[in-house]
Amino acid sequence: LNYSTIHNCNVAMRVFWKWLTEERLASGTLILRNPIKGQETTPLNFTVTPDQIITHTYGTSQMRLLALIGFFFSLRPQETLALKPSDFRVGTVASKIEACKAMKGSGHYDRLAVNIQQQRKSDLLKSPKNNSKGYVACFSEIAAKEIVSVLSKLPPDKLIFKGNYWAIAKEWRTKGYPGLSLKDLRRSSIYWLGNHGKVDFTILKLHARHQDPSTTALYIRRPEDQPIEATDWNLEA
């Protein structure tokens, strides 16, 4: 079992033990061993650039739109699949939103934002994770123009992505970006912004909507470099 699973089990057991003692069904001290947190590595097997996401040929137009929204807004897949066109703000209206102002200050695009208010679990719409509600900015003009072009032709109050959550995820595995999971779109997006996009760490944390800064730090870890054979000592090579 990993660190998170053991930690969650311990928390649940302590709450359960407290209830047992309050109901006089148990007594004594509950002793649990704390998990040891080892050195974690990023789940990303490789990184991608914005250009690679844009220029890749996807299996369907829905998979392409899924990639553009998931990557250029750095969204969780549950959030992306719960979106409607009416959740988006465009142009001057978007540029006045704080998330877009922050992106502009970092040298990125600032005229498209999306308001995250729900997420999709299976076929159910629920509130998103704690600290996750609010506007998120798209950081690419090229992606923004294509997204707006598609969304403007769709019913404003209907879900953008049709089908069961798991069916969409299955389709992504064969018609999406090879080697990237739906969650990897968010991981690789935040990684790129933090390592190559010149985005301040505080702004990156707010963009990712992480409650704990240490979570943001995990997202910008580099994948392990593959071994490279030694060459000669010519610096110009």
C-alpha positions in Angstrom: 0.0 0.0 0.0 1.2 3.5 -0.8 1.5 6.4 1.7 -1.8 8.0 0.9 -3.8 4.8 1.3 -2.2 4.0 4.7 -2.7 7.6 5.8 -6.4 7.6 4.8 -7.0 4.2 6.5 -5.4 5.5 9.7 -7.6 8.6 9.7 -10.7 6.5 9.2 -9.7 4.1 11.9 -9.1 6.9 14.5 -12.5 8.3 13.8 -14.1 4.9 14.1 -12.2 4.2 17.3 -13.3 7.5 18.8 -16.9 6.6 18.0 -16.5 3.1 19.6 -15.1 4.6 22.8 -17.9 7.2 23.0 -20.5 4.4 22.6 -18.6 2.4 25.2 -18.1 -0.4 22.8 -14.3 -0.3 23.1 -11.7 1.0 25.5 -8.0 1.6 25.7 -5.6 3.4 23.4 -5.5 2.7 19.7 -1.9 2.4 18.4 -1.4 2.9 14.7 1.9 3.0 12.8 2.3 6.1 10.7 3.3 5.4 7.1 6.7 6.3 5.8 6.7 8.8 3.0 9.3 7.8 0.5 10.8 9.9 -2.3 8.0 10.2 -4.9 8.6 10.7 -8.6 6.3 12.4 -11.1 3.7 10.2 -12.7 4.7 11.7 -16.1 6.7 9.4 -18.3 7.6 12.3 -20.6 6.7 16.0 -21.0 5.0 17.7 -23.9 5.0 21.3 -25.2 2.0 23.4 -26.1 3.0 23.1 -29.8 3.0 19.3 -29.6 -0.6 19.3 -28.1 -1.8 21.7 -30.9 -0.1 20.1 -33.9 -0.9 16.5 -33.0 -3.5 14.7 -35.1 -6.2 13.3 -32.9 -8.6 10.5 -33.8 -11.8 12.6 -33.5 -12.7 16.2 -33.2 -14.0 15.6 -29.7 -10.7 14.2 -28.6 -8.9 17.2 -30.0 -11.2 19.6 -28.1 -10.7 17.5 -25.0 -6.9 17.9 -25.3 -7.0 21.6 -25.9 -9.3 22.4 -23.0 -7.6 19.9 -20.6 -4.1 21.1 -21.4 -4.4 24.9 -21.9 -6.6 25.4 -18.8 -4.7 22.7 -16.8 -8.0 21.2 -15.7 -8.8 17.9 -14.0 -10.5 15.5 -16.4 -13.6 15.4 -14.1 -13.8 19.2 -14.5 -13.3 19.2 -18.3 -16.0 16.6 -18.9 -18.5 18.7 -16.8 -18.2 21.8 -18.9 -20.8 23.7 -20.9 -20.1 26.5 -23.4 -21.9 28.9 -21.1 -19.1 28.3 -18.5 -16.6 30.2 -20.7 -15.9 34.0 -20.7 -14.4 35.5 -23.8 -12.6 38.7 -24.9 -12.7 41.9 -22.9 -14.9 40.3 -20.3 -12.3 37.6 -19.7 -9.4 40.0 -19.6 -10.9 41.6 -16.5 -10.9 38.4 -14.6 -8.0 38.1 -12.1 -6.9 34.7 -13.5 -6.4 36.2 -16.9 -4.7 39.3 -15.5 -2.2 37.0 -13.8 -1.5 35.1 -17.1 -1.0 38.4 -18.9 1.5 39.4 -16.3 3.4 36.2 -16.9 3.5 36.9 -20.7 0.6 34.6 -21.7 -2.8 35.0 -23.4 -5.5 36.7 -21.3 -8.8 36.7 -23.2 -10.4 33.3 -22.5 -11.4 31.9 -19.1 -13.7 29.2 -17.8 -15.7 29.1 -14.6 -15.2 25.8 -12.8 -18.4 25.1 -10.7 -18.8 21.3 -11.0 -17.1 18.1 -11.9 -18.4 14.9 -13.5 -18.2 11.6 -11.6 -19.4 8.8 -13.9 -22.7 10.3 -15.2 -23.3 12.5 -12.1 -22.5 16.2 -11.8 -21.1 17.2 -8.3 -19.3 20.0 -6.6 -15.5 20.1 -7.5 -12.8 19.5 -5.0 -12.3 21.9 -2.1 -10.7 25.2 -3.2 -11.3 24.4 -6.9 -14.2 26.6 -7.7 -13.6 29.7 -9.7 -12.2 31.1 -13.0 -9.2 29.6 -14.8 -7.4 31.2 -17.7 -6.4 29.7 -21.0 -2.7 30.6 -21.7 -2.6 30.1 -25.5 -4.1 32.4 -28.1 -3.9 29.6 -30.8 -5.8 27.1 -28.6 -8.2 29.8 -27.4 -9.3 30.7 -30.9 -9.9 27.1 -31.9 -11.8 26.4 -28.7 -14.1 29.4 -29.1 -14.7 28.5 -32.7 -16.0 25.1 -31.8 -17.9 26.1 -28.7 -19.7 29.0 -30.5 -21.5 26.3 -32.6 -22.7 24.2 -29.6 -25.9 24.6 -27.5 -24.8 26.9 -24.6 -26.3 24.9 -21.7 -25.6 21.4 -22.8 -22.5 19.4 -21.8 -19.7 19.8 -24.4 -18.5 16.2 -24.2 -21.1 13.5 -24.9 -21.1 10.0 -23.5 -20.3 8.2 -20.3 -17.2 9.4 -18.4 -15.5 6.0 -18.7 -16.4 5.6 -22.4 -14.8 9.0 -23.1 -11.7 7.9 -21.1 -11.5 4.7 -23.1 -11.8 6.5 -26.4 -9.0 8.9 -25.3 -6.6 5.9 -24.8 -6.8 5.1 -28.5 -7.6 8.4 -30.1 -6.0 11.0 -27.8 -2.4 11.9 -27.3 -0.3 8.7 -27.3 1.2 8.0 -23.9 -0.7 10.7 -22.0 -3.6 9.9 -19.8 -6.4 12.4 -19.4 -4.9 13.4 -16.0 -1.5 13.8 -17.7 -2.9 16.7 -19.7 -3.2 18.6 -16.4 0.2 17.3 -15.1 2.1 18.2 -18.3 0.4 21.6 -18.5 1.3 22.6 -15.0 4.8 21.2 -15.5 5.4 23.2 -18.6 4.1 26.4 -17.1 6.3 26.0 -14.0 9.5 24.9 -15.8 9.2 26.7 -19.2 6.3 29.2 -19.1 7.9 31.7 -16.7 4.9 31.6 -14.4 5.6 32.6 -10.7 5.0 29.8 -8.3 2.2 31.6 -6.4 0.4 32.2 -9.7 0.9 28.6 -10.7 -0.6 27.4 -7.4 -3.7 29.6 -7.9 -4.0 28.5 -11.6 -3.8 24.9 -10.5 -6.2 25.6 -7.6 -4.1 23.6 -5.2 -4.9 24.1 -1.5 -1.4 23.1 -0.4 1.7 24.6 -2.1 3.5 21.2 -1.7 1.0 19.7 -4.2 2.0 22.3 -6.8 5.7 21.5 -6.1 4.9 17.8 -6.9 3.5 18.8 -10.3 6.7 20.5 -11.5 9.0 17.7 -10.7 11.0 16.5 -13.7 10.5 13.0 -15.1 13.7 10.9 -14.8 16.0 11.5 -17.7 16.7 8.5 -19.9 20.4 7.4 -19.9 22.4 9.1 -22.6 25.6 7.6 -24.0 28.7 9.6 -23.3 30.2 11.5 -26.3 33.5 13.4 -26.7 34.4 16.6 -24.9 33.5 19.0 -27.7 31.1 21.7 -26.3 30.2 22.8 -29.8 28.9 19.4 -30.7 
